[in-house]
Amino acid sequence: MNKISMKNYLITITRVLLTGAAILLAAEGVSSANPRSLSGVVQTGGTTSSQPLPNVHVSLFEATTEEPTILGQATTDGSGRFSIRYTRSTSHSIFFVQADVSEGVEFVTVLGPSLPISVTINELTTVAASYSMAQFLRTGVISGNSFGLQIAAGMNDNIVAFATGQSSPVLLSSPNADQTNSLRSTRSLANLLAACVNDPTVTANLFDLTTPAGGPPPNNTAQALANLARDPGQNVVRIFALTLLSDLYDPPLVTMPDAWTVTVKINDSGSDEPDRLISGPGNIAFDRRGYAWVTNNTVQGTPCSGRFNLVFKPNGQPADGTNGTPRSPLTGGGVLGAGYGVTIDNHSVWFGNFGWGDSDHCSPTPIPSPSPGNGSVSRFTLTGMPVSPPDAYQGGPVRAQGMAADADGNIWISSFGNNSVFVFKHGNPYQSVGFDQQVGGGPFDIAIAADGSAWVTNGLGSPPATIAKYALVNGELVQQFRHLLGDQLRGISLDSQGNAWVASQGDGFVYALGPDGAELCHSCQFNRGGIDGPWGITVDGEDNIWVGNFGPLRLRSNFMGRLTKLWGVNAPPGHNVGDPISPRTGYTVPSAGSEVLLHDGQPLYGLSGPPCFIPMMRSTDVNIDHAGNLWLINNWKPDFAIDTIGGNPGGDGIIIFVGLAAPPTTQVH
């Protein structure tokens, strides 16, 4: 039996089984559940013109950890319309509908955990589904854990409105629209799918161009685009050529991208008060509900300490305080110019207060003190209520940077201002222990190993810098080793084998070290794939390495942000550890021609400053949520001269790369 005959046979069998199930349920009296109907239309095209697709088989599914469950089926009429009856309108997972347009051409619309009244299935909904579900669409069907799937569904809604099949209000408005190229990228990809509807050779070419190295070709167009979402740097030129074969979705990309990423940019703190606009987000941690807790450095347009931090829902909207959730922006608890320090334990969220600026009204010292700098740490409940006093927890850490919570609830703190490492034992700031590194350093970031020990990078001093490892032994901190490494070390992250990956901003390398601190391999230092002033670093669920780049620290530099991906310890045959996966430019986010605006509508550099057309800026952190969306921090603005001399450094928000990275295998913190 050939592939087409087998497919028709399976469809017929499925219809018979569904009919039999319906008769059985009616016989058992389940018809009293009052079935309702999902109405919809299958069409090709959506912005310039559209055409209904008749005689198309449509299925309603509920996603599971295995094969999705079929809840109903229908065939479109001459107007492309269909109706599917159902008895249950909510799910602990998600619903989606699938239309088998022609051989290999499959359209999908993600509906989320609740069924709507009506739905449109077209090329644009398929682009949104393929990218948002990229990490759960690897075998031709959507499957995975319900928590990750629901987060992915929320990101789907940032791309498309499933009721109409049109671009979502999020992509159509600032800070997206033509301030980035993603709105046009989704339409170009939709044009590619429209070409597949009319020409089987286009479908065959798409399958060929999106077949993973050493892997099987995709089963359908939705899977093909999911493959592209996970590896967006592949065959960029040839895929761009395919997007030019249709113009049903307008306006498309005018220039070819460096990679086929799709992003959603967020810049809403939850308040447009001048001193509450996002300004220099520094680091990010996800809680068990998928909420993102983010430090905020300064007051927008100034170098002065901000007195708030940020919380975002899993879909990137500011947290609104409903149902016991936090409200953004966070205030109180002694927050003052948080830098790189944020971590989450089972009960609390901890922020390190660095303190910025040098004028009286933004002095880094929150209370009169004979010692310079800010020696405070703030603490909030997971509902966003401050626990620390109005001047925060004082004493011990000075200008805290990186923080980490271990399995025993100990809070580890890099005390940048006094070259020390501190631990709040079992989360008690009044029972702390420290280790004075004495000479040089400036401890910057911390990562907890599986055995409870802690890696610490050092970010100051003449090169080479140092990396150290500490253990809590009988209530005291013991230094296990301290090695020379790199220059101005920044972020650190550990892979599944306990190896440490370190961003060395000063010399422009990423280093890989074994659990004992020795180099993981000969010359294990990497600077390709777009690396430029590496700062933030994280390891995904496949042990690949992601790097956020801050760029050059030169007055004449105007940096276009870039994201780097490297092969980790699971590099496939033909590749080595540390080889680049991202293109030489890194993954970038170009403008489509509109000026970058803050959330209040003001230009990035103010009404009197130069216009900016660089939406992705100098980054200090990257992190991955449970759906595989990679969140990259816009910490500093692009123009280093204006930022430093003009005193206007604070970046404007966060770039979310949709479905790009394998979700971490453990809870993201």
SVG drawing of the C-alpha trace seen along z (x, -y; Angstrom):
<svg xmlns="http://www.w3.org/2000/svg" viewBox="-29 -68 75 70">
<polyline fill="none" stroke="black" stroke-width="0.4" points="0.0,0.0 1.5,-3.4 1.8,-6.4 -1.4,-8.1 -3.5,-5.0 -2.3,-4.2 -3.2,-7.8 -6.7,-7.5 -7.2,-4.1 -6.2,-5.5 -8.6,-8.5 -11.5,-6.1 -10.8,-3.9 -10.6,-6.9 -14.0,-8.1 -15.5,-4.7 -14.1,-4.5 -15.4,-8.0 -18.8,-7.2 -19.0,-4.1 -17.8,-6.0 -20.5,-8.6 -23.2,-5.8 -21.8,-4.1 -21.8,-7.4 -25.4,-8.2 -26.4,-4.7 -24.9,-5.3 -26.7,-8.6 -23.6,-10.8 -25.5,-12.9 -26.8,-14.8 -23.4,-16.6 -24.9,-19.0 -22.3,-18.9 -21.3,-22.1 -19.6,-22.9 -16.3,-24.5 -16.9,-26.4 -14.2,-27.4 -12.8,-28.1 -9.8,-26.7 -8.4,-29.1 -5.2,-30.1 -4.1,-33.7 -5.1,-36.3 -3.9,-39.9 -4.2,-40.9 -6.7,-38.2 -7.9,-34.8 -9.5,-31.8 -11.5,-29.1 -10.3,-25.5 -13.2,-23.0 -13.1,-19.3 -10.3,-19.5 -10.3,-17.1 -10.1,-18.8 -9.3,-17.3 -9.7,-18.6 -7.0,-17.3 -6.0,-17.5 -2.2,-17.3 -0.8,-14.7 2.7,-13.5 2.3,-10.8 0.1,-10.8 -2.6,-13.6 -6.1,-12.5 -8.6,-13.1 -11.8,-14.7 -13.7,-15.2 -13.4,-15.5 -15.1,-17.2 -14.7,-18.1 -14.9,-21.6 -17.8,-22.6 -17.6,-24.6 -16.9,-27.8 -14.1,-26.2 -16.2,-26.0 -16.5,-23.2 -18.1,-22.4 -16.9,-19.9 -19.0,-18.9 -17.3,-18.4 -18.4,-17.7 -15.5,-19.2 -14.3,-22.8 -11.3,-22.9 -8.1,-20.9 -5.2,-20.5 -3.1,-20.5 -4.0,-22.3 -6.3,-21.9 -5.3,-22.4 -6.9,-21.9 -5.2,-20.4 -6.2,-20.7 -4.8,-18.2 -4.8,-20.5 -3.0,-18.2 -0.2,-15.7 2.3,-16.9 0.6,-20.3 -0.8,-20.6 -2.2,-23.7 -2.4,-24.0 -4.0,-26.4 -3.2,-26.3 -6.3,-27.0 -4.8,-26.8 -6.5,-25.2 -10.0,-26.4 -12.0,-25.9 -13.2,-29.1 -16.4,-29.6 -14.7,-29.9 -11.3,-29.5 -9.4,-30.2 -6.9,-27.7 -4.4,-29.2 -0.7,-29.7 -0.2,-32.3 -1.7,-30.3 0.6,-27.4 3.7,-29.6 2.6,-30.6 1.9,-27.0 5.1,-25.7 7.3,-28.3 5.6,-28.4 5.4,-24.6 8.8,-24.0 10.1,-22.1 7.0,-19.9 6.6,-19.3 9.5,-17.0 7.7,-13.9 4.9,-15.4 2.5,-15.8 2.4,-18.1 3.1,-16.4 4.7,-17.2 4.2,-18.1 1.1,-20.2 2.9,-23.0 5.3,-23.6 2.5,-23.3 0.4,-25.9 3.3,-28.4 3.9,-27.7 0.2,-28.4 0.5,-31.7 3.4,-32.6 1.4,-31.4 -1.2,-34.1 1.5,-36.7 2.0,-35.9 -1.4,-35.3 -5.1,-35.8 -6.5,-32.3 -10.1,-33.5 -9.3,-35.6 -6.0,-34.1 -4.5,-37.6 -1.3,-38.8 -1.8,-39.4 -2.1,-42.9 1.2,-42.2 3.1,-41.8 1.2,-44.7 2.1,-47.2 5.1,-48.7 7.7,-47.5 7.2,-45.0 5.5,-45.9 8.2,-47.3 10.5,-48.1 11.7,-44.5 11.5,-42.2 9.4,-39.4 6.0,-40.6 7.3,-40.6 9.2,-37.3 6.0,-35.5 4.2,-36.8 7.1,-35.8 7.0,-32.3 3.2,-32.3 3.8,-33.2 6.1,-30.1 3.2,-27.9 0.8,-29.5 3.2,-28.6 3.2,-25.0 -0.6,-24.9 -0.4,-25.5 2.8,-23.7 4.0,-20.3 7.5,-21.0 7.7,-23.9 6.7,-21.5 9.3,-19.1 12.0,-21.8 10.9,-23.0 11.1,-19.4 14.6,-19.1 15.8,-22.4 14.4,-21.7 15.6,-18.1 17.9,-17.9 21.4,-16.7 21.4,-12.9 17.7,-12.9 14.5,-12.0 12.7,-14.6 9.6,-16.3 6.2,-14.6 4.4,-17.8 4.7,-21.6 4.0,-22.3 6.9,-20.0 9.1,-21.5 8.7,-25.0 9.2,-23.6 12.5,-22.2 13.4,-25.6 12.4,-27.3 14.9,-25.1 17.6,-25.6 16.9,-29.0 20.3,-29.5 20.0,-26.7 19.6,-27.3 18.6,-30.9 19.1,-32.0 17.1,-29.2 14.3,-29.5 14.1,-33.2 13.8,-32.5 10.8,-30.2 9.0,-33.0 9.0,-35.2 6.8,-32.7 3.6,-34.1 2.4,-37.6 -0.9,-36.7 0.6,-38.0 1.7,-41.6 4.0,-43.3 6.7,-40.6 10.4,-40.9 12.2,-43.3 15.7,-42.0 16.9,-38.5 17.4,-37.8 20.6,-36.3 18.4,-33.5 14.7,-32.6 14.1,-33.4 10.8,-34.8 10.9,-37.1 8.5,-38.9 9.8,-42.0 8.4,-43.3 9.0,-46.6 6.0,-47.1 6.9,-47.2 3.3,-47.5 3.6,-51.3 4.4,-54.2 5.4,-56.5 8.7,-58.1 10.6,-56.4 9.0,-53.0 9.8,-52.5 12.0,-49.5 15.6,-50.7 18.5,-48.3 17.1,-44.9 20.0,-42.8 19.2,-39.2 16.2,-36.9 14.9,-33.9 11.7,-31.8 9.6,-30.5 7.6,-27.2 4.6,-28.9 6.7,-30.2 6.7,-33.8 9.8,-35.7 11.4,-37.8 13.8,-40.4 16.2,-42.9 16.1,-46.6 19.2,-48.7 18.3,-52.4 15.7,-55.1 15.1,-55.4 17.2,-58.2 19.5,-58.5 22.4,-56.6 20.6,-56.6 19.4,-53.7 15.9,-52.3 13.7,-51.5 11.8,-48.7 12.1,-45.3 10.0,-43.5 7.7,-40.5 6.3,-39.1 3.7,-36.4 4.8,-33.4 3.6,-35.2 5.6,-38.3 2.8,-40.6 3.5,-42.4 2.2,-40.5 -1.1,-42.0 -1.6,-40.6 -4.6,-38.4 -5.2,-35.1 -2.3,-35.5 0.3,-36.4 2.7,-39.3 2.2,-42.7 4.8,-44.5 6.7,-46.7 7.8,-45.4 8.6,-48.1 9.5,-48.2 11.8,-45.9 14.7,-48.2 15.1,-47.7 17.8,-50.0 19.5,-49.6 19.4,-45.8 22.2,-44.5 22.8,-40.9 21.5,-39.3 18.2,-37.4 17.4,-33.9 14.3,-31.9 14.0,-29.3 10.9,-27.4 9.3,-30.4 10.9,-33.6 12.5,-35.7 15.9,-37.3 17.4,-40.4 20.8,-41.9 21.0,-45.7 24.0,-47.1 23.3,-50.8 24.1,-53.0 25.0,-56.7 27.1,-59.2 24.7,-62.1 23.0,-62.8 19.5,-61.8 20.7,-58.4 23.5,-57.6 24.1,-53.9 23.9,-53.9 20.3,-53.5 21.0,-54.6 23.8,-56.6 26.9,-54.5 30.6,-55.0 31.4,-52.5 30.8,-53.2 28.5,-51.1 25.2,-49.3 25.4,-46.4 21.8,-45.2 19.7,-42.3 15.9,-42.4 13.5,-39.6 9.9,-39.1 7.3,-36.4 6.3,-34.5 3.1,-36.7 5.3,-39.8 5.0,-41.1 8.2,-42.6 9.7,-40.6 12.9,-42.5 12.7,-45.8 12.5,-49.2 16.3,-49.5 16.7,-45.8 19.0,-43.4 22.1,-45.3 25.6,-44.0 27.7,-41.4 27.3,-41.6 28.4,-44.9 27.1,-45.6 25.7,-42.1 25.8,-40.7 25.1,-37.0 23.0,-35.0 21.9,-31.3 19.8,-29.1 20.9,-25.6 18.8,-22.5 19.0,-23.2 17.6,-26.7 21.0,-28.4 21.3,-31.7 24.7,-32.2 25.7,-35.8 28.6,-37.3 29.7,-40.3 31.3,-42.4 32.1,-45.4 34.3,-43.6 35.7,-40.6 33.7,-38.1 31.3,-35.3 28.4,-35.1 25.8,-32.5 22.5,-33.2 22.2,-29.8 18.8,-28.2 17.7,-31.6 18.2,-33.4 20.0,-36.8 20.8,-37.0 22.7,-33.8 25.3,-34.4 28.8,-33.2 31.3,-34.7 34.7,-34.0 37.0,-36.9 38.9,-36.4 41.2,-39.3 43.2,-40.0 41.5,-41.2 38.4,-39.8 35.0,-41.3 32.9,-38.2 30.3,-38.3 28.2,-35.2 27.4,-32.0 26.3,-28.5 25.4,-25.6 26.8,-22.2 25.0,-18.9 26.9,-18.3 25.9,-21.6 29.2,-23.4 29.3,-26.7 31.2,-28.1 32.1,-31.8 33.4,-34.0 35.4,-37.1 34.7,-40.2 37.4,-42.7 41.2,-43.0 44.0,-42.9 43.9,-39.9 44.0,-37.1 40.9,-37.0 40.0,-34.0 37.3,-31.4 36.8,-29.7 34.7,-27.0 33.4,-26.9 31.6,-24.4 29.7,-24.9 31.4,-22.5 30.2,-22.3 28.6,-25.7 31.7,-27.4 32.7,-28.3 35.7,-26.4 37.5,-27.4 38.1,-24.2 40.1,-25.9 40.8,-29.2 42.3,-29.3 43.4,-32.0 41.1,-32.3 40.1,-34.9 39.5,-38.6 36.5,-40.2 34.5,-37.0 30.7,-37.4 28.0,-34.7 28.5,-31.0 26.3,-28.0 26.7,-24.3 25.8,-21.5 24.3,-18.1 27.8,-16.6 28.8,-19.3 31.1,-21.2 31.3,-24.9 30.8,-27.3 32.1,-30.8 31.6,-34.1 34.8,-36.2 33.8,-39.6 37.2,-41.2 38.9,-39.0 35.9,-38.0 36.0,-34.2 33.7,-31.5 35.6,-29.0 34.7,-25.4 36.0,-23.8 35.5,-20.3 34.0,-19.8 37.5,-20.0 38.2,-23.4 40.6,-22.1 40.0,-22.9 37.4,-20.6 39.5,-20.1 42.7,-21.4 42.3,-25.1 38.7,-25.0 38.0,-28.7 35.6,-29.8 34.8,-33.1 32.8,-32.2 29.1,-32.2 28.8,-36.0 30.5,-36.1 31.4,-39.8 31.8,-40.8 30.1,-37.7 28.2,-38.2 25.1,-36.0 25.4,-32.3 23.0,-29.4 22.8,-25.7 19.7,-24.2 18.1,-20.8 20.3,-19.3 23.5,-20.7 23.9,-23.3 25.4,-26.7 23.7,-30.1 25.5,-33.3 24.2,-36.9 26.7,-39.5 27.3,-42.9 29.5,-44.1 32.6,-46.3 33.3,-48.8 34.5,-51.6 33.1,-55.1 32.7,-54.9 30.8,-51.7 27.1,-51.4 26.3,-47.7 23.6,-45.6 22.9,-42.9 23.5,-39.2 22.7,-35.8 25.3,-33.0 24.7,-29.2 27.5,-26.7 27.7,-22.9 28.2,-21.6 29.3,-18.2 26.8,-16.4 28.2,-17.7 27.2,-15.3 29.7,-13.6 31.5,-16.1 31.4,-18.8 33.5,-19.6 32.6,-21.0 32.3,-24.7 31.8,-24.8 29.3,-27.5 25.7,-26.7 24.6,-30.3 25.9,-32.2 29.0,-34.3 26.7,-37.3 25.0,-35.5 21.2,-35.5 20.2,-39.2 16.9,-41.1 17.0,-43.8 14.7,-46.7 12.1,-46.7 12.4,-50.5 10.7,-52.0 12.4,-53.8 12.7,-52.0 10.3,-53.5 9.9,-53.1 6.6,-51.9 5.4,-55.4 5.9,-56.2 9.0,-58.3 12.1,-57.6 14.8,-55.4 17.2,-58.4 14.5,-61.0 13.0,-63.7 16.4,-65.5 18.5,-62.4 19.3,-60.5 16.8,-58.0 17.7,-54.4 16.9,-51.5 18.5,-48.7 15.8,-46.8 18.1,-44.2 20.8,-45.8 23.7,-45.0 22.8,-41.9 23.7,-40.7 21.6,-37.6 19.9,-34.8 17.5,-32.2 15.1,-29.6 11.6,-29.0 9.7,-25.6 8.4,-26.0 11.9,-26.6 11.4,-30.4 14.8,-32.1 14.6,-35.4 17.4,-37.8 17.9,-40.9 18.4,-44.4 20.6,-45.8 22.3,-48.7 21.4,-50.8 23.5,-50.4 25.5,-53.7 28.2,-53.4 29.2,-57.0 25.7,-58.3 25.3,-55.7 28.5,-56.5 29.1,-60.2 25.4,-61.2 24.4,-59.2 21.6,-57.3 22.5,-53.7 19.5,-51.7 18.2,-49.2 14.5,-49.1 13.2,-45.5 13.5,-41.9 13.7,-40.0 11.9,-36.6 13.1,-34.2 10.1,-31.9 10.6,-28.2 14.4,-28.5 16.0,-26.4 15.5,-23.0 13.7,-23.6 15.9,-22.9 15.4,-19.4 15.1,-20.8 13.2,-23.7 14.4,-27.0 15.7,-29.4"/>
</svg>
